[in-house]
């Protein structure tokens, strides 16, 4: 009986590589279920037959890596993708390049609304207006904001977004879309005597 117990325990233990593969599998499955929906509106139950091949502790690994966030009730725990999880899912499902093009369209519309960079104040615009003009869904805009796509993927200054119900009010700064300066040899010196 003791040998049988050891064998069962060994079968339940996954290597790090297997755990990482399972994590990727869950993110891919969640992305398929999500489709064009909003990440914070899809809450998944790990007990769902859709995830029958996934070991329960993988969900905790995903949570620890910031790829999903839980909501716990007395009856169950449900998970949704985080912005970081959505970005990972775009990469795993080979959708990142297509998404970059869509975000590029959104950024173009935002720059048009700015009317040039000659002003010092932020421009306020409603997210639904941007979505319509760029030809994307409100859910796409929501995922773009939740993932901080412009800053994390393009490494460019983004807009500030304040949520109002299902939509956002964007405050677009004059630096919007400019590449963020990182590192380099910028070392300001105080003015010296002439």
TORKOL-4160 file (C-alpha; in steps of 0.2 Angstrom, whole numbers, padded with zeros to 4 digits, m for minus):
194
<pt num="1" X="0000" Y="0000" Z="0000"/>
<pt num="2" X="0014" Y="0012" Z="0004"/>
<pt num="3" X="0022" Y="0010" Z="m0013"/>
<pt num="4" X="0006" Y="0014" Z="m0022"/>
<pt num="5" X="0004" Y="0030" Z="m0012"/>
<pt num="6" X="0021" Y="0035" Z="m0017"/>
<pt num="7" X="0017" Y="0032" Z="m0035"/>
<pt num="8" X="0001" Y="0042" Z="m0034"/>
<pt num="9" X="0010" Y="0057" Z="m0026"/>
<pt num="10" X="0024" Y="0057" Z="m0040"/>
<pt num="11" X="0011" Y="0057" Z="m0053"/>
<pt num="12" X="0003" Y="0073" Z="m0045"/>
<pt num="13" X="0019" Y="0082" Z="m0044"/>
<pt num="14" X="0023" Y="0092" Z="m0060"/>
<pt num="15" X="0040" Y="0098" Z="m0065"/>
<pt num="16" X="0043" Y="0117" Z="m0067"/>
<pt num="17" X="0043" Y="0115" Z="m0086"/>
<pt num="18" X="0026" Y="0105" Z="m0085"/>
<pt num="19" X="0019" Y="0119" Z="m0074"/>
<pt num="20" X="0024" Y="0133" Z="m0086"/>
<pt num="21" X="0016" Y="0123" Z="m0100"/>
<pt num="22" X="0000" Y="0121" Z="m0090"/>
<pt num="23" X="0000" Y="0140" Z="m0086"/>
<pt num="24" X="0002" Y="0144" Z="m0105"/>
<pt num="25" X="m0012" Y="0132" Z="m0108"/>
<pt num="26" X="m0024" Y="0140" Z="m0096"/>
<pt num="27" X="m0020" Y="0157" Z="m0103"/>
<pt num="28" X="m0023" Y="0151" Z="m0121"/>
<pt num="29" X="m0040" Y="0143" Z="m0116"/>
<pt num="30" X="m0045" Y="0159" Z="m0107"/>
<pt num="31" X="m0041" Y="0169" Z="m0122"/>
<pt num="32" X="m0051" Y="0157" Z="m0133"/>
<pt num="33" X="m0066" Y="0159" Z="m0122"/>
<pt num="34" X="m0063" Y="0178" Z="m0121"/>
<pt num="35" X="m0063" Y="0181" Z="m0139"/>
<pt num="36" X="m0066" Y="0200" Z="m0142"/>
<pt num="37" X="m0073" Y="0202" Z="m0124"/>
<pt num="38" X="m0067" Y="0212" Z="m0110"/>
<pt num="39" X="m0055" Y="0203" Z="m0098"/>
<pt num="40" X="m0063" Y="0209" Z="m0083"/>
<pt num="41" X="m0080" Y="0202" Z="m0088"/>
<pt num="42" X="m0074" Y="0184" Z="m0090"/>
<pt num="43" X="m0073" Y="0175" Z="m0074"/>
<pt num="44" X="m0068" Y="0157" Z="m0075"/>
<pt num="45" X="m0071" Y="0143" Z="m0063"/>
<pt num="46" X="m0056" Y="0131" Z="m0062"/>
<pt num="47" X="m0069" Y="0116" Z="m0059"/>
<pt num="48" X="m0077" Y="0120" Z="m0076"/>
<pt num="49" X="m0075" Y="0104" Z="m0088"/>
<pt num="50" X="m0066" Y="0116" Z="m0100"/>
<pt num="51" X="m0051" Y="0116" Z="m0089"/>
<pt num="52" X="m0052" Y="0097" Z="m0084"/>
<pt num="53" X="m0034" Y="0094" Z="m0089"/>
<pt num="54" X="m0027" Y="0108" Z="m0078"/>
<pt num="55" X="m0020" Y="0104" Z="m0060"/>
<pt num="56" X="m0029" Y="0115" Z="m0047"/>
<pt num="57" X="m0012" Y="0123" Z="m0041"/>
<pt num="58" X="m0008" Y="0130" Z="m0058"/>
<pt num="59" X="m0022" Y="0143" Z="m0055"/>
<pt num="60" X="m0012" Y="0149" Z="m0040"/>
<pt num="61" X="0004" Y="0149" Z="m0050"/>
<pt num="62" X="m0005" Y="0160" Z="m0063"/>
<pt num="63" X="m0011" Y="0172" Z="m0049"/>
<pt num="64" X="0007" Y="0173" Z="m0041"/>
<pt num="65" X="0014" Y="0178" Z="m0058"/>
<pt num="66" X="0000" Y="0191" Z="m0060"/>
<pt num="67" X="m0008" Y="0183" Z="m0075"/>
<pt num="68" X="m0025" Y="0181" Z="m0067"/>
<pt num="69" X="m0034" Y="0188" Z="m0052"/>
<pt num="70" X="m0046" Y="0179" Z="m0041"/>
<pt num="71" X="m0063" Y="0183" Z="m0034"/>
<pt num="72" X="m0067" Y="0172" Z="m0019"/>
<pt num="73" X="m0084" Y="0167" Z="m0012"/>
<pt num="74" X="m0089" Y="0154" Z="0000"/>
<pt num="75" X="m0094" Y="0142" Z="m0014"/>
<pt num="76" X="m0080" Y="0145" Z="m0027"/>
<pt num="77" X="m0065" Y="0154" Z="m0033"/>
<pt num="78" X="m0066" Y="0162" Z="m0050"/>
<pt num="79" X="m0052" Y="0170" Z="m0060"/>
<pt num="80" X="m0051" Y="0183" Z="m0074"/>
<pt num="81" X="m0036" Y="0188" Z="m0084"/>
<pt num="82" X="m0026" Y="0203" Z="m0079"/>
<pt num="83" X="m0019" Y="0215" Z="m0091"/>
<pt num="84" X="m0003" Y="0206" Z="m0090"/>
<pt num="85" X="m0012" Y="0190" Z="m0093"/>
<pt num="86" X="m0020" Y="0197" Z="m0108"/>
<pt num="87" X="m0003" Y="0203" Z="m0115"/>
<pt num="88" X="0004" Y="0185" Z="m0112"/>
<pt num="89" X="m0011" Y="0178" Z="m0121"/>
<pt num="90" X="m0009" Y="0189" Z="m0136"/>
<pt num="91" X="0009" Y="0183" Z="m0137"/>
<pt num="92" X="0004" Y="0164" Z="m0135"/>
<pt num="93" X="m0010" Y="0165" Z="m0147"/>
<pt num="94" X="0001" Y="0174" Z="m0160"/>
<pt num="95" X="m0011" Y="0189" Z="m0160"/>
<pt num="96" X="0001" Y="0202" Z="m0154"/>
<pt num="97" X="0005" Y="0209" Z="m0171"/>
<pt num="98" X="m0013" Y="0211" Z="m0176"/>
<pt num="99" X="m0016" Y="0220" Z="m0159"/>
<pt num="100" X="m0002" Y="0232" Z="m0161"/>
<pt num="101" X="m0010" Y="0237" Z="m0178"/>
<pt num="102" X="m0026" Y="0240" Z="m0169"/>
<pt num="103" X="m0018" Y="0250" Z="m0155"/>
<pt num="104" X="m0008" Y="0260" Z="m0168"/>
<pt num="105" X="m0025" Y="0265" Z="m0176"/>
<pt num="106" X="m0032" Y="0270" Z="m0158"/>
<pt num="107" X="m0016" Y="0280" Z="m0156"/>
<pt num="108" X="m0018" Y="0289" Z="m0173"/>
<pt num="109" X="m0036" Y="0294" Z="m0168"/>
<pt num="110" X="m0030" Y="0301" Z="m0152"/>
<pt num="111" X="m0016" Y="0311" Z="m0160"/>
<pt num="112" X="m0029" Y="0318" Z="m0172"/>
<pt num="113" X="m0040" Y="0323" Z="m0157"/>
<pt num="114" X="m0025" Y="0332" Z="m0150"/>
<pt num="115" X="m0023" Y="0343" Z="m0165"/>
<pt num="116" X="m0004" Y="0344" Z="m0164"/>
<pt num="117" X="0007" Y="0346" Z="m0149"/>
<pt num="118" X="0007" Y="0365" Z="m0148"/>
<pt num="119" X="m0004" Y="0365" Z="m0132"/>
<pt num="120" X="0002" Y="0363" Z="m0114"/>
<pt num="121" X="m0014" Y="0355" Z="m0108"/>
<pt num="122" X="m0021" Y="0338" Z="m0109"/>
<pt num="123" X="m0035" Y="0335" Z="m0121"/>
<pt num="124" X="m0051" Y="0326" Z="m0114"/>
<pt num="125" X="m0060" Y="0313" Z="m0125"/>
<pt num="126" X="m0072" Y="0299" Z="m0122"/>
<pt num="127" X="m0066" Y="0281" Z="m0125"/>
<pt num="128" X="m0082" Y="0277" Z="m0136"/>
<pt num="129" X="m0078" Y="0291" Z="m0148"/>
<pt num="130" X="m0060" Y="0285" Z="m0150"/>
<pt num="131" X="m0066" Y="0267" Z="m0152"/>
<pt num="132" X="m0079" Y="0271" Z="m0166"/>
<pt num="133" X="m0066" Y="0282" Z="m0175"/>
<pt num="134" X="m0052" Y="0268" Z="m0174"/>
<pt num="135" X="m0064" Y="0254" Z="m0179"/>
<pt num="136" X="m0062" Y="0244" Z="m0163"/>
<pt num="137" X="m0074" Y="0239" Z="m0149"/>
<pt num="138" X="m0076" Y="0247" Z="m0132"/>
<pt num="139" X="m0070" Y="0230" Z="m0125"/>
<pt num="140" X="m0054" Y="0231" Z="m0135"/>
<pt num="141" X="m0051" Y="0249" Z="m0128"/>
<pt num="142" X="m0055" Y="0242" Z="m0111"/>
<pt num="143" X="m0042" Y="0228" Z="m0113"/>
<pt num="144" X="m0029" Y="0241" Z="m0120"/>
<pt num="145" X="m0031" Y="0252" Z="m0105"/>
<pt num="146" X="m0031" Y="0237" Z="m0092"/>
<pt num="147" X="m0015" Y="0230" Z="m0099"/>
<pt num="148" X="m0007" Y="0248" Z="m0101"/>
<pt num="149" X="m0003" Y="0242" Z="m0119"/>
<pt num="150" X="0004" Y="0258" Z="m0125"/>
<pt num="151" X="0017" Y="0260" Z="m0111"/>
<pt num="152" X="0021" Y="0241" Z="m0109"/>
<pt num="153" X="0022" Y="0236" Z="m0127"/>
<pt num="154" X="0026" Y="0251" Z="m0137"/>
<pt num="155" X="0036" Y="0260" Z="m0123"/>
<pt num="156" X="0028" Y="0276" Z="m0126"/>
<pt num="157" X="0019" Y="0289" Z="m0116"/>
<pt num="158" X="0000" Y="0284" Z="m0114"/>
<pt num="159" X="m0015" Y="0293" Z="m0109"/>
<pt num="160" X="m0023" Y="0294" Z="m0092"/>
<pt num="161" X="m0039" Y="0285" Z="m0091"/>
<pt num="162" X="m0053" Y="0287" Z="m0078"/>
<pt num="163" X="m0067" Y="0274" Z="m0079"/>
<pt num="164" X="m0085" Y="0280" Z="m0079"/>
<pt num="165" X="m0096" Y="0264" Z="m0080"/>
<pt num="166" X="m0091" Y="0254" Z="m0095"/>
<pt num="167" X="m0082" Y="0268" Z="m0103"/>
<pt num="168" X="m0067" Y="0279" Z="m0100"/>
<pt num="169" X="m0063" Y="0297" Z="m0100"/>
<pt num="170" X="m0046" Y="0299" Z="m0108"/>
<pt num="171" X="m0035" Y="0314" Z="m0103"/>
<pt num="172" X="m0022" Y="0314" Z="m0117"/>
<pt num="173" X="m0006" Y="0323" Z="m0113"/>
<pt num="174" X="0005" Y="0333" Z="m0125"/>
<pt num="175" X="0018" Y="0319" Z="m0124"/>
<pt num="176" X="0006" Y="0306" Z="m0129"/>
<pt num="177" X="0014" Y="0293" Z="m0141"/>
<pt num="178" X="0032" Y="0300" Z="m0138"/>
<pt num="179" X="0045" Y="0286" Z="m0135"/>
<pt num="180" X="0049" Y="0285" Z="m0116"/>
<pt num="181" X="0067" Y="0290" Z="m0113"/>
<pt num="182" X="0075" Y="0276" Z="m0103"/>
<pt num="183" X="0093" Y="0276" Z="m0096"/>
<pt num="184" X="0105" Y="0284" Z="m0108"/>
<pt num="185" X="0118" Y="0297" Z="m0104"/>
<pt num="186" X="0106" Y="0310" Z="m0098"/>
<pt num="187" X="0114" Y="0317" Z="m0082"/>
<pt num="188" X="0109" Y="0335" Z="m0080"/>
<pt num="189" X="0122" Y="0346" Z="m0072"/>
<pt num="190" X="0119" Y="0362" Z="m0063"/>
<pt num="191" X="0124" Y="0377" Z="m0073"/>
<pt num="192" X="0142" Y="0381" Z="m0069"/>
<pt num="193" X="0150" Y="0398" Z="m0069"/>
<pt num="194" X="0154" Y="0405" Z="m0086"/>
